[in-house]
């Protein structure tokens, strides 16, 4: 059966972090299982999305990945918010599904469900939520937010992603709190996280 695709949604992988707690290791290229984190995202992105963008300030590590379009942060040193801005600026589609480069257990069914709810709710941003925990880097943003985001960046000194949410129509998608749900959002920040990921 042909996979359902979403031509009005681009995929963007955020790989701009310095990975200080992992001694500078490239988290996008970490391999848990048979593929690296980036390869896993590219694999399902080709099924569903119109394009895959990689937002990084160190493009030399990715010259062999011909399936992705590589862009740097246009506004430097403001963390993931700068990556979101760069993706919205460069994406061809109307919306962008964002993925961090350090989630090795992403679930396709959860991703498809998130897209369907985003379309159904007709919101500007969808953020998964488990109890009090939100995951702003497993999210979809409308490209219509670009101007608002640029204005926000100009006037704020708080570059946390959630600092922008009061400027947008955000739908918080409540997900059942289960082992599988939490595993889907497991990310690797430290050597301890890496060791735990290898056990899962």
Backbone as ProteinMPNN parsed JSONL, in Angstrom:
{"seq_chain_A": "XXXXXXXXXXXXXXXXXXXXXXXXXXXXXXXXXXXXXXXXXXXXXXXXXXXXXXXXXXXXXXXXXXXXXXXXXXXXXXXXXXXXXXXXXXXXXXXXXXXXXXXXXXXXXXXXXXXXXXXXXXXXXXXXXXXXXXXXXXXXXXXXXXXXXXXXXXXXXXXXXXXXXXXXXXXXXXXXXXXXXXXXXXXXXXXXXXXXXXXX", "coords_chain_A": {"N_chain_A": [[0.846, -1.198, 0.0], [0.513, 2.204, -0.828], [2.302, 4.743, 0.859], [0.816, 7.305, 2.827], [1.235, 10.641, 1.941], [2.435, 14.002, 2.635], [2.374, 16.66, 1.014], [2.389, 19.371, 1.607], [3.954, 19.748, 3.762], [7.135, 20.171, 5.065], [10.115, 18.489, 6.214], [12.27, 19.037, 8.908], [15.427, 18.688, 10.302], [16.998, 19.355, 13.275], [20.207, 20.082, 13.928], [22.13, 21.583, 15.281], [23.304, 21.864, 17.734], [25.974, 22.076, 20.221], [26.722, 19.915, 21.688], [27.997, 19.623, 24.219], [27.9, 18.122, 26.587], [28.356, 15.638, 25.648], [30.936, 15.581, 24.941], [31.28, 16.888, 22.511], [30.406, 15.116, 20.56], [28.879, 14.13, 17.475], [25.578, 14.177, 17.419], [23.625, 13.635, 15.551], [24.728, 11.695, 13.981], [25.074, 9.565, 15.629], [24.764, 6.116, 16.254], [22.22, 4.004, 17.004], [21.226, 0.886, 17.03], [20.677, -0.249, 13.678], [20.915, 1.98, 12.079], [21.97, 5.44, 11.851], [20.84, 8.263, 13.841], [20.113, 10.376, 12.103], [19.863, 9.026, 9.635], [17.649, 7.411, 10.163], [15.602, 9.319, 10.371], [15.662, 10.46, 7.795], [14.885, 8.244, 6.325], [12.106, 7.741, 6.926], [11.142, 10.235, 6.335], [11.302, 10.518, 3.591], [9.13, 9.065, 2.795], [6.883, 10.51, 3.554], [7.113, 13.362, 3.51], [7.585, 16.467, 1.675], [10.159, 17.398, 1.36], [13.427, 17.253, 2.877], [15.043, 19.067, 5.271], [18.16, 19.929, 6.67], [19.312, 21.488, 9.431], [22.131, 23.002, 10.302], [25.291, 24.143, 11.561], [27.609, 23.125, 10.728], [28.321, 21.874, 8.145], [30.082, 20.172, 6.82], [30.153, 17.606, 7.79], [28.1, 16.294, 6.643], [28.184, 15.882, 3.919], [27.775, 13.651, 2.353], [25.135, 13.1, 2.396], [22.887, 13.214, 0.243], [20.192, 13.41, 0.071], [19.195, 15.438, 1.587], [18.584, 18.939, 2.185], [20.802, 21.358, 3.06], [21.089, 23.851, 5.511], [22.279, 26.735, 7.233], [21.952, 28.35, 10.479], [20.35, 31.416, 10.215], [20.211, 33.434, 12.004], [22.465, 33.68, 14.438], [23.579, 31.848, 17.36], [21.338, 31.606, 19.088], [20.259, 29.276, 19.844], [17.939, 26.457, 19.506], [15.736, 27.945, 18.61], [16.743, 29.577, 16.634], [17.295, 27.654, 14.72], [14.715, 26.788, 14.081], [13.733, 29.138, 12.96], [15.434, 29.384, 10.686], [14.686, 27.093, 9.236], [11.94, 27.572, 8.716], [12.248, 29.784, 7.125], [13.533, 28.761, 4.876], [12.109, 26.562, 3.969], [10.1, 24.931, 1.502], [7.487, 24.092, 1.675], [4.193, 24.621, 3.225], [4.18, 24.193, 5.932], [6.281, 23.008, 8.627], [7.666, 20.077, 9.894], [9.368, 19.493, 12.764], [12.281, 17.854, 13.937], [14.469, 16.812, 16.507], [17.964, 15.996, 16.412], [18.682, 13.986, 18.065], [17.0, 11.949, 18.917], [16.561, 8.68, 19.089], [14.478, 6.831, 18.877], [12.178, 7.404, 17.4], [8.755, 7.222, 16.453], [6.907, 6.131, 13.738], [4.086, 5.888, 13.548], [3.162, 7.562, 15.571], [4.119, 9.977, 14.627], [2.662, 10.268, 12.223], [0.096, 10.439, 13.286], [0.314, 12.839, 14.696], [0.614, 14.658, 12.606], [-1.877, 14.386, 11.309], [-3.604, 15.352, 13.301], [-2.692, 17.967, 13.551], [-3.453, 18.98, 11.043], [-6.222, 18.63, 11.231], [-6.896, 20.295, 13.434], [-6.15, 22.732, 12.493], [-4.227, 24.547, 13.423], [-1.497, 26.801, 14.376], [0.785, 25.827, 15.512], [1.703, 22.615, 16.687], [2.198, 20.831, 19.629], [3.458, 18.028, 21.238], [2.361, 16.575, 24.335], [2.919, 15.108, 27.452], [1.412, 14.643, 30.321], [2.779, 17.036, 32.404], [4.921, 17.412, 30.856], [6.32, 18.714, 27.939], [7.199, 18.471, 24.448], [8.823, 20.441, 22.578], [10.466, 20.193, 20.353], [9.588, 18.17, 18.786], [7.622, 18.777, 16.763], [5.182, 20.696, 14.869], [5.266, 23.518, 12.839], [3.583, 26.27, 11.398], [4.416, 27.914, 8.373], [3.49, 30.435, 8.168], [4.051, 31.721, 10.472], [6.48, 32.941, 10.356], [7.114, 35.764, 10.142], [6.13, 36.739, 12.615], [7.801, 35.295, 14.301], [10.326, 36.324, 13.652], [10.008, 38.953, 14.518], [9.646, 38.504, 17.231], [12.154, 37.453, 17.957], [13.741, 39.677, 17.607], [13.062, 41.354, 19.716], [13.248, 39.987, 22.11], [15.017, 38.673, 25.01], [14.964, 36.185, 25.793], [15.471, 33.146, 24.627], [14.316, 30.658, 24.686], [12.332, 28.118, 23.227], [9.663, 27.91, 24.026], [9.131, 30.457, 24.836], [8.083, 31.801, 22.754], [5.554, 30.888, 22.375], [3.243, 32.201, 23.281], [2.725, 33.935, 21.299], [1.562, 32.641, 19.265], [-0.932, 30.444, 17.773], [-1.237, 27.765, 19.5], [-1.588, 24.285, 19.693], [-1.79, 21.927, 22.165], [-1.028, 18.661, 22.172], [-2.27, 16.051, 23.85], [-0.857, 13.136, 25.029], [-1.041, 9.697, 25.866], [0.429, 8.711, 28.905], [2.862, 6.541, 28.814], [5.203, 3.781, 28.757], [6.07, 3.336, 26.145], [5.356, 5.737, 24.874], [6.99, 7.61, 26.219], [9.448, 6.574, 25.519], [9.513, 7.178, 22.809], [10.105, 9.878, 22.824], [12.544, 9.972, 23.96], [15.707, 11.371, 24.431], [19.177, 11.943, 23.613], [21.512, 13.295, 25.58], [23.65, 13.062, 27.277], [26.46, 10.959, 28.278], [25.45, 9.003, 29.905], [22.775, 8.894, 29.015], [23.233, 7.923, 26.449], [24.248, 5.379, 26.968], [21.994, 4.28, 28.189], [20.23, 4.305, 26.035], [21.325, 2.376, 24.386], [20.613, 0.114, 25.72], [17.899, -0.108, 25.402]], "CA_chain_A": [[0.0, 0.0, 0.0], [1.302, 3.442, -0.92], [2.277, 5.549, 2.08], [0.183, 8.615, 2.757], [2.249, 11.686, 2.048], [1.951, 15.323, 3.021], [3.187, 17.555, 0.18], [2.44, 20.738, 2.128], [4.767, 19.749, 4.977], [8.566, 19.849, 4.969], [10.731, 17.917, 7.411], [13.52, 19.714, 9.261], [16.202, 18.073, 11.377], [17.814, 20.363, 13.952], [21.488, 19.473, 14.317], [23.029, 22.715, 15.467], [23.838, 21.937, 19.094], [27.413, 21.839, 20.373], [26.879, 18.6, 22.326], [29.067, 19.757, 25.214], [27.839, 17.047, 27.58], [28.823, 14.41, 24.996], [32.292, 15.891, 24.461], [31.256, 17.34, 21.126], [30.006, 14.056, 19.621], [27.826, 14.51, 16.538], [24.436, 13.362, 17.83], [22.881, 13.214, 14.363], [25.381, 10.518, 13.393], [25.111, 8.473, 16.595], [24.052, 4.946, 15.748], [21.555, 3.102, 17.94], [20.644, -0.065, 16.088], [21.324, -0.406, 12.376], [21.067, 3.261, 11.383], [22.188, 6.631, 12.667], [19.625, 9.044, 14.072], [19.781, 11.11, 10.887], [19.408, 8.071, 8.619], [16.292, 6.995, 10.51], [14.68, 10.4, 10.018], [15.628, 10.548, 6.337], [14.176, 7.07, 5.809], [10.655, 7.922, 6.908], [10.814, 11.536, 5.738], [11.123, 10.313, 2.153], [7.803, 8.489, 2.574], [5.766, 11.367, 3.936], [7.276, 14.806, 3.385], [7.977, 16.963, 0.352], [11.601, 17.637, 1.359], [14.064, 17.158, 4.187], [16.048, 20.091, 5.529], [19.052, 19.722, 7.808], [19.763, 22.791, 9.912], [23.386, 22.776, 11.007], [26.35, 25.113, 11.279], [28.82, 22.345, 10.475], [27.814, 21.079, 7.03], [31.07, 19.256, 6.247], [29.898, 16.242, 8.267], [26.91, 15.747, 5.999], [28.317, 16.039, 2.471], [27.362, 12.436, 1.654], [23.676, 12.949, 2.499], [22.361, 13.949, -0.906], [18.726, 13.512, 0.171], [18.803, 16.561, 2.434], [19.004, 20.293, 1.845], [21.496, 21.826, 4.266], [21.057, 25.294, 5.751], [22.788, 27.197, 8.524], [21.139, 29.353, 11.167], [20.498, 32.775, 9.692], [20.453, 34.227, 13.202], [23.369, 32.804, 15.183], [23.75, 31.826, 18.826], [20.102, 31.708, 19.873], [19.792, 27.926, 20.109], [16.981, 25.846, 18.575], [14.842, 28.944, 18.019], [17.39, 29.985, 15.392], [17.102, 26.57, 13.766], [13.328, 26.853, 13.627], [13.644, 30.298, 12.068], [16.093, 29.079, 9.425], [13.879, 26.113, 8.508], [10.746, 28.241, 8.206], [12.685, 30.705, 6.07], [14.013, 28.055, 3.686], [11.223, 25.472, 3.561], [9.229, 25.175, 0.358], [6.111, 23.749, 2.028], [3.454, 25.573, 4.063], [4.444, 23.881, 7.329], [7.522, 22.259, 8.839], [7.719, 19.15, 11.024], [10.713, 19.573, 13.334], [12.813, 16.744, 14.712], [15.841, 16.965, 16.998], [18.834, 14.961, 15.835], [19.16, 13.084, 19.118], [15.932, 11.04, 19.333], [16.795, 7.466, 18.303], [13.351, 5.894, 18.888], [11.005, 8.047, 16.817], [7.739, 6.275, 16.013], [6.197, 6.621, 12.564], [2.652, 5.99, 13.794], [2.957, 8.761, 16.372], [4.377, 11.112, 13.739], [1.518, 10.394, 11.321], [-1.031, 10.908, 14.082], [0.551, 14.257, 14.993], [0.314, 15.408, 11.381], [-3.329, 14.372, 11.089], [-4.246, 16.24, 14.28], [-2.309, 19.329, 13.157], [-4.314, 19.36, 9.922], [-7.594, 18.689, 11.737], [-7.07, 21.439, 14.332], [-5.861, 23.957, 11.739], [-3.506, 25.43, 14.338], [-0.21, 27.279, 13.854], [1.823, 24.97, 16.094], [1.257, 21.503, 17.513], [3.246, 20.389, 20.548], [3.064, 16.869, 22.044], [2.43, 16.78, 25.783], [2.633, 13.973, 28.324], [1.297, 15.271, 31.634], [3.353, 18.38, 32.423], [6.101, 17.397, 29.985], [6.082, 18.995, 26.523], [8.351, 18.246, 23.583], [8.724, 21.461, 21.526], [11.278, 19.874, 19.179], [8.898, 17.134, 18.001], [6.504, 19.699, 16.603], [4.922, 21.236, 13.531], [5.052, 24.966, 12.812], [3.153, 26.865, 10.14], [5.349, 28.906, 7.831], [2.869, 31.757, 8.351], [4.57, 32.308, 11.716], [7.844, 33.438, 10.171], [7.227, 37.19, 10.474], [5.965, 36.857, 14.067], [8.997, 34.758, 14.947], [11.409, 37.298, 13.459], [9.743, 40.092, 15.406], [9.894, 38.032, 18.593], [13.602, 37.325, 18.154], [14.316, 41.023, 17.669], [12.769, 42.103, 20.945], [13.359, 39.182, 23.324], [16.314, 38.171, 25.452], [14.682, 34.809, 26.213], [15.425, 32.399, 23.38], [13.671, 29.354, 24.831], [11.279, 27.978, 22.217], [8.342, 28.154, 24.608], [8.94, 31.9, 25.025], [7.376, 32.295, 21.572], [4.251, 30.244, 22.218], [2.105, 33.1, 23.508], [2.533, 34.726, 20.079], [1.043, 31.741, 18.232], [-2.052, 29.554, 18.08], [-0.583, 26.489, 19.801], [-2.412, 23.188, 20.192], [-1.03, 20.934, 22.917], [-1.58, 17.335, 21.907], [-2.059, 15.212, 25.02], [-0.554, 11.749, 24.7], [-1.069, 8.807, 27.022], [1.716, 8.527, 29.577], [3.204, 5.116, 28.8], [6.623, 3.516, 28.506], [6.322, 3.504, 24.712], [5.292, 7.164, 24.552], [8.193, 8.259, 26.732], [10.573, 6.103, 24.725], [9.488, 7.908, 21.541], [10.686, 11.204, 23.019], [13.837, 9.84, 24.646], [16.791, 12.002, 23.672], [20.523, 11.657, 24.111], [22.269, 14.507, 25.909], [24.828, 12.731, 28.078], [26.965, 9.595, 28.096], [24.484, 8.13, 30.579], [21.655, 8.729, 28.07], [23.707, 7.065, 25.36], [24.305, 4.011, 27.485], [20.619, 3.839, 28.383], [19.645, 4.082, 24.703], [21.84, 1.114, 23.863], [19.953, -0.976, 26.444], [16.467, -0.125, 25.108]], "C_chain_A": [[0.882, 1.248, 0.0], [1.18, 4.235, 0.38], [1.552, 6.864, 1.825], [1.267, 9.681, 2.845], [1.598, 13.051, 2.264], [2.767, 16.372, 2.264], [3.29, 18.978, 0.697], [3.25, 20.839, 3.41], [6.203, 19.348, 4.655], [9.013, 19.211, 6.273], [12.034, 18.675, 7.67], [14.165, 19.033, 10.453], [17.107, 19.141, 11.974], [19.076, 19.707, 14.498], [22.529, 20.556, 14.559], [23.669, 22.806, 16.837], [25.318, 21.603, 19.167], [27.738, 20.554, 21.121], [27.99, 18.601, 23.376], [29.093, 18.602, 26.203], [28.215, 15.68, 26.994], [30.198, 14.632, 24.367], [32.331, 16.221, 22.974], [30.865, 16.287, 20.113], [28.862, 14.537, 18.736], [26.607, 13.618, 16.781], [23.609, 12.891, 16.636], [23.432, 11.917, 13.783], [25.564, 9.382, 14.391], [24.268, 7.319, 16.083], [23.543, 4.086, 16.897], [20.783, 2.109, 17.075], [21.391, -0.033, 14.773], [21.612, 0.915, 11.679], [21.369, 4.378, 12.365], [20.861, 7.353, 12.864], [19.181, 9.766, 12.803], [19.249, 10.17, 9.805], [17.99, 7.595, 8.893], [15.278, 8.059, 10.099], [14.553, 10.518, 8.497], [14.776, 9.429, 5.751], [12.674, 7.27, 5.804], [10.246, 9.264, 6.31], [10.564, 11.394, 4.244], [9.739, 9.758, 1.841], [6.695, 9.53, 2.68], [5.897, 12.838, 3.545], [7.813, 15.218, 2.008], [9.482, 17.189, 0.241], [12.125, 17.448, 2.77], [15.166, 18.196, 4.28], [16.885, 19.67, 6.73], [19.602, 21.078, 8.206], [20.982, 22.565, 10.79], [24.371, 23.872, 10.657], [27.679, 24.422, 11.012], [28.534, 21.362, 9.34], [28.795, 20.036, 6.503], [30.834, 17.801, 6.665], [28.791, 15.548, 7.477], [26.991, 15.767, 4.471], [27.867, 14.809, 1.684], [25.841, 12.24, 1.681], [23.005, 13.801, 1.417], [20.85, 14.153, -0.82], [18.271, 14.739, 0.937], [19.318, 17.883, 1.862], [19.579, 20.915, 3.121], [21.478, 23.355, 4.35], [21.65, 25.588, 7.123], [21.772, 28.124, 9.179], [21.403, 30.716, 10.544], [20.739, 33.759, 10.83], [21.227, 33.33, 14.161], [23.195, 32.928, 16.697], [22.47, 32.079, 19.614], [19.475, 30.324, 20.049], [18.78, 27.417, 19.097], [16.008, 26.834, 17.937], [15.416, 29.457, 16.699], [17.253, 28.924, 14.314], [15.693, 26.548, 13.213], [13.151, 28.003, 12.642], [14.252, 29.983, 10.707], [15.276, 28.101, 8.583], [12.627, 26.755, 7.916], [11.095, 29.165, 7.043], [12.985, 29.972, 4.773], [13.087, 26.958, 3.175], [10.354, 25.883, 2.376], [7.755, 24.951, 0.699], [5.494, 24.786, 2.963], [3.726, 25.391, 5.552], [5.708, 23.052, 7.43], [7.373, 21.377, 10.079], [9.156, 19.122, 11.507], [11.047, 18.322, 14.132], [14.186, 17.126, 15.244], [16.671, 15.808, 16.463], [19.217, 13.891, 16.843], [18.065, 12.185, 19.69], [16.019, 9.754, 18.51], [15.588, 6.547, 18.161], [12.063, 6.529, 18.369], [10.051, 6.999, 16.253], [6.937, 6.862, 14.847], [4.705, 6.807, 12.828], [2.332, 7.245, 14.601], [3.137, 10.007, 15.51], [3.192, 11.342, 12.804], [0.288, 10.918, 12.062], [-0.896, 12.396, 14.387], [0.223, 15.124, 13.778], [-1.185, 15.504, 11.16], [-4.045, 15.315, 12.045], [-3.928, 17.697, 13.962], [-3.219, 19.834, 12.025], [-5.751, 19.539, 10.392], [-7.838, 19.947, 12.567], [-6.824, 22.777, 13.632], [-5.177, 25.004, 12.617], [-2.204, 25.899, 13.682], [0.96, 26.433, 14.345], [1.136, 23.81, 16.806], [2.439, 20.997, 18.323], [2.754, 19.154, 21.302], [3.257, 17.151, 23.53], [2.072, 15.481, 26.495], [2.599, 14.52, 29.74], [1.784, 16.708, 31.579], [4.536, 18.512, 31.47], [5.695, 17.709, 28.553], [7.365, 18.76, 25.73], [8.297, 19.215, 22.394], [9.578, 21.194, 20.293], [10.772, 18.641, 18.433], [7.572, 17.766, 17.631], [6.323, 20.087, 15.142], [4.604, 22.715, 13.664], [4.557, 25.375, 11.423], [4.179, 27.895, 9.678], [4.787, 30.328, 7.963], [3.384, 32.469, 9.593], [5.911, 33.01, 11.538], [8.002, 34.894, 10.585], [7.103, 37.416, 11.98], [7.221, 36.381, 14.799], [10.164, 35.731, 14.82], [11.23, 38.503, 14.37], [10.023, 39.718, 16.857], [11.392, 37.982, 18.893], [14.258, 38.701, 18.308], [14.165, 41.669, 19.04], [13.006, 41.305, 22.228], [14.809, 38.947, 23.724], [16.164, 36.757, 26.009], [14.484, 33.971, 24.947], [14.942, 30.962, 23.545], [12.519, 29.269, 23.826], [9.921, 28.35, 22.8], [8.094, 29.633, 24.87], [8.138, 32.514, 23.876], [5.916, 31.845, 21.537], [3.069, 31.163, 22.462], [1.848, 34.013, 22.316], [1.832, 33.911, 18.983], [-0.173, 30.977, 18.726], [-1.493, 28.147, 18.248], [-1.619, 25.477, 20.288], [-1.508, 22.181, 20.89], [-1.728, 19.579, 22.78], [-1.253, 16.412, 23.078], [-1.956, 13.744, 24.624], [-0.581, 10.922, 25.985], [0.335, 8.63, 27.598], [1.998, 7.031, 29.689], [4.701, 4.968, 28.547], [6.952, 3.767, 27.039], [6.301, 4.975, 24.311], [6.559, 7.876, 25.0], [9.441, 7.823, 25.96], [10.663, 6.865, 23.398], [10.186, 9.255, 21.64], [12.02, 11.166, 23.768], [14.92, 10.501, 23.798], [18.128, 11.824, 24.396], [21.28, 12.963, 24.315], [23.595, 14.202, 26.591], [25.304, 11.312, 27.755], [26.038, 8.592, 28.788], [23.287, 7.855, 29.663], [22.036, 7.773, 26.947], [23.759, 5.608, 25.799], [22.914, 3.437, 27.699], [19.951, 3.501, 27.043], [20.084, 2.736, 24.13], [21.202, -0.11, 24.542], [18.507, -1.154, 26.025], [16.154, -1.017, 23.907]], "O_chain_A": [[1.867, 1.33, 0.734], [0.089, 4.378, 0.931], [1.662, 7.455, 0.75], [2.123, 9.626, 3.727], [0.391, 13.224, 2.099], [3.735, 16.912, 2.799], [4.176, 19.724, 0.28], [3.247, 21.876, 4.073], [6.446, 18.307, 4.044], [8.367, 19.373, 7.309], [12.807, 18.921, 6.744], [13.528, 18.826, 11.486], [17.895, 19.761, 11.26], [19.02, 18.884, 15.412], [23.667, 20.456, 14.099], [24.475, 23.7, 17.095], [25.856, 20.931, 18.288], [28.897, 20.146, 21.183], [28.819, 17.692, 23.415], [30.161, 18.149, 26.614], [28.372, 14.7, 27.721], [30.573, 13.969, 23.399], [33.284, 15.882, 22.271], [30.977, 16.528, 18.911], [27.98, 15.265, 19.192], [26.601, 12.448, 16.398], [22.959, 11.849, 16.711], [22.701, 11.139, 13.171], [26.141, 8.348, 14.054], [23.183, 7.526, 15.54], [24.323, 3.517, 17.661], [19.786, 2.476, 16.454], [22.603, 0.185, 14.749], [22.458, 0.973, 10.786], [21.066, 4.279, 13.554], [19.886, 7.097, 12.157], [17.996, 9.763, 12.47], [18.275, 10.501, 9.129], [17.211, 7.395, 7.961], [14.224, 7.742, 9.547], [13.447, 10.66, 7.977], [14.033, 9.644, 4.794], [12.02, 7.003, 4.796], [9.122, 9.411, 5.831], [9.702, 12.078, 3.692], [9.226, 9.958, 0.739], [5.687, 9.444, 1.979], [4.891, 13.494, 3.276], [8.412, 14.419, 1.288], [10.026, 17.172, -0.863], [11.365, 17.479, 3.737], [16.1, 18.208, 3.477], [16.359, 19.116, 7.696], [20.277, 21.74, 7.418], [20.881, 22.006, 11.882], [24.294, 24.464, 9.58], [28.738, 25.046, 11.063], [28.51, 20.151, 9.558], [28.385, 19.106, 5.808], [31.263, 16.876, 5.975], [28.575, 14.346, 7.631], [25.962, 15.678, 3.801], [27.606, 14.903, 0.485], [25.323, 11.315, 1.055], [22.614, 14.944, 1.65], [20.289, 14.97, -1.55], [17.081, 15.055, 0.941], [20.331, 17.936, 1.165], [18.896, 20.983, 4.143], [21.809, 24.051, 3.39], [21.533, 24.788, 8.051], [20.853, 28.62, 8.528], [22.555, 31.114, 10.37], [21.39, 34.788, 10.646], [20.696, 32.328, 14.64], [22.742, 33.944, 17.225], [22.505, 32.692, 20.681], [18.291, 30.215, 20.369], [18.753, 27.882, 17.957], [15.508, 26.587, 16.84], [14.672, 29.736, 15.759], [17.11, 29.245, 13.134], [15.49, 26.319, 12.021], [12.495, 27.851, 11.611], [13.647, 30.284, 9.678], [15.181, 28.254, 7.365], [12.29, 26.515, 6.757], [10.322, 29.305, 6.095], [12.725, 30.494, 3.69], [13.265, 26.475, 2.057], [9.931, 27.034, 2.266], [6.876, 25.553, 0.082], [6.17, 25.703, 3.431], [3.529, 26.315, 6.342], [6.157, 22.464, 6.446], [7.008, 21.846, 11.157], [10.063, 18.768, 10.752], [10.227, 17.802, 14.889], [14.989, 17.706, 14.513], [16.131, 14.762, 16.103], [19.989, 12.986, 16.525], [18.182, 11.708, 20.819], [15.597, 9.736, 17.353], [15.649, 5.576, 17.406], [10.976, 6.216, 18.856], [10.479, 6.014, 15.652], [6.365, 7.947, 14.956], [4.12, 7.79, 12.373], [1.334, 7.916, 14.335], [2.393, 10.977, 15.649], [2.764, 12.48, 12.612], [-0.464, 11.736, 11.534], [-1.881, 13.132, 14.341], [-0.372, 16.194, 13.91], [-1.706, 16.578, 10.858], [-4.987, 16.002, 11.651], [-4.793, 18.564, 14.087], [-3.688, 20.972, 12.054], [-6.422, 20.492, 9.996], [-8.874, 20.595, 12.419], [-7.242, 23.826, 14.122], [-5.506, 26.189, 12.562], [-1.851, 25.461, 12.587], [1.992, 26.334, 13.682], [0.106, 23.997, 17.454], [3.526, 20.763, 17.794], [1.712, 19.227, 21.955], [4.179, 17.86, 23.933], [1.066, 14.84, 26.189], [3.647, 14.831, 30.307], [1.27, 17.511, 30.801], [5.086, 19.601, 31.3], [4.817, 17.043, 28.003], [8.469, 18.839, 26.269], [7.79, 18.862, 21.329], [9.437, 21.889, 19.287], [11.455, 18.126, 17.547], [6.52, 17.351, 18.118], [7.186, 19.841, 14.3], [3.784, 23.118, 14.489], [5.05, 24.887, 10.406], [4.735, 28.644, 10.48], [5.532, 31.304, 7.878], [3.182, 33.673, 9.755], [6.422, 33.613, 12.482], [8.939, 35.225, 11.312], [7.868, 38.186, 12.561], [7.648, 36.984, 15.783], [10.907, 35.937, 15.779], [12.201, 39.013, 14.928], [10.569, 40.517, 17.618], [11.836, 38.417, 19.955], [15.222, 38.855, 19.058], [15.026, 42.433, 19.475], [12.971, 41.872, 23.32], [15.714, 39.012, 22.893], [17.086, 36.203, 26.606], [13.454, 34.075, 24.28], [15.133, 30.138, 22.651], [11.813, 30.253, 23.608], [9.123, 29.023, 22.148], [6.952, 30.028, 25.105], [7.585, 33.606, 24.006], [5.126, 32.368, 20.751], [1.992, 30.936, 21.91], [0.881, 34.774, 22.308], [1.546, 34.431, 17.904], [-0.418, 30.874, 19.929], [-1.298, 27.424, 17.271], [-2.422, 25.769, 21.175], [-0.576, 21.647, 20.288], [-2.864, 19.395, 23.217], [-0.097, 16.036, 23.275], [-2.844, 13.19, 23.976], [-0.19, 11.396, 27.051], [1.3, 8.426, 26.862], [1.443, 6.344, 30.547], [5.374, 5.926, 28.167], [7.993, 4.345, 26.723], [7.124, 5.415, 23.508], [7.136, 8.657, 24.245], [10.371, 8.607, 25.772], [11.758, 7.161, 22.921], [10.786, 9.726, 20.674], [12.554, 12.205, 24.159], [15.04, 10.23, 22.603], [18.189, 11.591, 25.603], [21.64, 13.646, 23.357], [24.545, 14.979, 26.499], [24.629, 10.566, 27.046], [25.863, 7.47, 28.313], [22.838, 6.714, 29.55], [21.244, 6.919, 26.55], [23.349, 4.715, 25.058], [22.671, 2.261, 27.43], [19.202, 2.529, 26.94], [19.306, 2.047, 23.471], [21.245, -1.22, 24.012], [17.927, -2.216, 26.251], [14.993, -1.147, 23.52]]}, "name": "protein", "num_of_chains": 1, "seq": "XXXXXXXXXXXXXXXXXXXXXXXXXXXXXXXXXXXXXXXXXXXXXXXXXXXXXXXXXXXXXXXXXXXXXXXXXXXXXXXXXXXXXXXXXXXXXXXXXXXXXXXXXXXXXXXXXXXXXXXXXXXXXXXXXXXXXXXXXXXXXXXXXXXXXXXXXXXXXXXXXXXXXXXXXXXXXXXXXXXXXXXXXXXXXXXXXXXXXXXX"}
